[in-house]
Amino acid sequence: VQLVESGGGLVQPGGSLRLSCAASGFTFSNFVMRWYRQAPGKERESVALISSDGSSTIYADSVKGRFTITRDNTKNTVYLQMNSLKAEDTAVYYCNVWRRGDYWGQGTQVTVSS
């Protein structure tokens, strides 16, 4: 299993970013995918998840209405569209799949600052 995140960077408050996570090594379309984040000095927290067919999503209260998780099963990729970014969204963002154990990507840094 390999998960490779991309799309992070520095953005001003109120701005937007789109994260991508390219997956390989498993049958992507069969698995729920998740985005997590970890801010400095804090525990890793769940941000969003999407069902295997993309029909169902769940969001943390802190990002509801601002973030959107989607997936493209033809490209084995899950996305996180982040709008109206706030300073408190600053964190390393990870994608995750549970397949006989947890698998994580290397993470992508998102920094929201003016």
C-alpha positions as CSV (number, residue, x, y, z in Angstrom):
1,V,0.0,0.0,0.0
2,Q,1.3,3.4,-0.9
3,L,-0.3,6.8,-0.3
4,V,1.2,10.0,-1.7
5,E,-0.2,13.4,-0.7
6,S,0.4,16.6,-2.5
7,G,-1.0,20.1,-2.9
8,G,-0.1,21.6,0.4
9,G,1.5,25.0,0.8
10,L,1.3,28.5,2.3
11,V,-2.0,30.3,1.9
12,Q,-3.6,33.5,3.4
13,P,-6.6,33.3,5.7
14,G,-9.7,33.0,3.6
15,G,-7.9,31.3,0.8
16,S,-8.2,27.8,-0.7
17,L,-6.1,24.7,-1.4
18,R,-6.8,21.4,-2.9
19,L,-5.0,18.4,-1.6
20,S,-4.6,15.1,-3.5
21,C,-3.7,11.6,-2.3
22,A,-2.6,9.1,-5.0
23,A,-3.1,5.5,-3.8
24,S,-1.6,2.3,-5.1
25,G,-1.1,-1.3,-4.0
26,F,-4.7,-2.1,-3.2
27,T,-8.1,-2.1,-4.8
28,F,-8.8,1.6,-4.2
29,S,-12.5,1.5,-5.1
30,N,-13.2,-1.0,-2.3
31,F,-12.1,1.1,0.6
32,V,-13.2,4.0,2.7
33,M,-10.6,6.8,2.6
34,R,-9.9,9.4,5.2
35,W,-8.0,12.7,5.7
36,Y,-6.4,13.5,9.0
37,R,-4.4,16.4,10.2
38,Q,-1.9,17.0,13.0
39,A,-1.0,20.5,14.2
40,P,2.2,21.2,16.2
41,G,1.8,20.0,19.7
42,K,-1.5,18.4,19.1
43,E,-2.8,14.9,18.5
44,R,-3.7,13.7,15.0
45,E,-7.4,14.3,14.3
46,S,-9.8,13.1,11.7
47,V,-10.9,15.7,9.2
48,A,-13.1,13.8,6.7
49,L,-13.9,10.4,5.3
50,I,-15.6,9.2,2.1
51,S,-17.2,5.9,1.4
52,S,-15.8,3.5,-1.2
53,D,-18.1,4.7,-3.9
54,G,-18.1,8.3,-2.9
55,S,-21.7,8.5,-2.0
56,S,-21.3,9.2,1.7
57,T,-19.0,11.6,3.5
58,I,-18.5,12.7,7.1
59,Y,-16.7,15.8,8.3
60,A,-15.3,17.0,11.6
61,D,-17.4,19.9,13.0
62,S,-14.4,22.2,12.7
63,V,-14.3,21.9,8.9
64,K,-18.0,21.3,8.0
65,G,-19.2,23.7,5.3
66,R,-15.6,24.6,4.3
67,F,-13.9,21.4,3.3
68,T,-15.1,18.9,0.7
69,I,-13.7,15.3,0.3
70,T,-14.1,13.6,-3.1
71,R,-12.6,10.7,-4.9
72,D,-11.9,9.5,-8.4
73,N,-11.9,5.8,-8.5
74,T,-10.7,5.8,-12.1
75,K,-7.5,7.6,-10.9
76,N,-7.1,6.0,-7.5
77,T,-7.1,9.4,-6.0
78,V,-8.8,11.1,-3.1
79,Y,-9.1,14.9,-2.8
80,L,-9.7,17.4,-0.1
81,Q,-10.9,20.8,-1.3
82,M,-10.3,23.4,1.5
83,N,-12.0,26.8,1.3
84,S,-12.2,29.7,3.7
85,L,-9.0,28.5,5.4
86,K,-8.3,29.7,8.9
87,A,-5.0,29.9,10.9
88,E,-6.2,27.0,13.0
89,D,-6.3,24.8,9.9
90,T,-2.5,24.9,9.8
91,A,-1.3,21.3,10.1
92,V,0.3,18.4,8.3
93,Y,-2.5,16.7,6.4
94,Y,-2.4,12.9,5.9
95,C,-4.5,10.5,3.9
96,N,-5.3,7.2,5.4
97,V,-6.8,3.8,4.5
98,W,-7.5,0.9,6.9
99,R,-6.7,-2.4,5.2
100,R,-5.8,-5.1,7.7
101,G,-4.1,-2.2,9.5
102,D,-3.7,1.6,9.2
103,Y,-1.7,3.0,6.3
104,W,-0.6,6.6,6.1
105,G,1.0,8.8,3.5
106,Q,4.0,11.0,4.3
107,G,1.8,14.1,4.8
108,T,1.6,17.5,3.2
109,Q,2.1,20.7,5.1
110,V,-0.7,23.3,5.0
111,T,0.2,26.7,6.5
112,V,-2.5,29.4,6.8
113,S,-0.9,32.7,7.6
114,S,-0.9,36.3,6.4
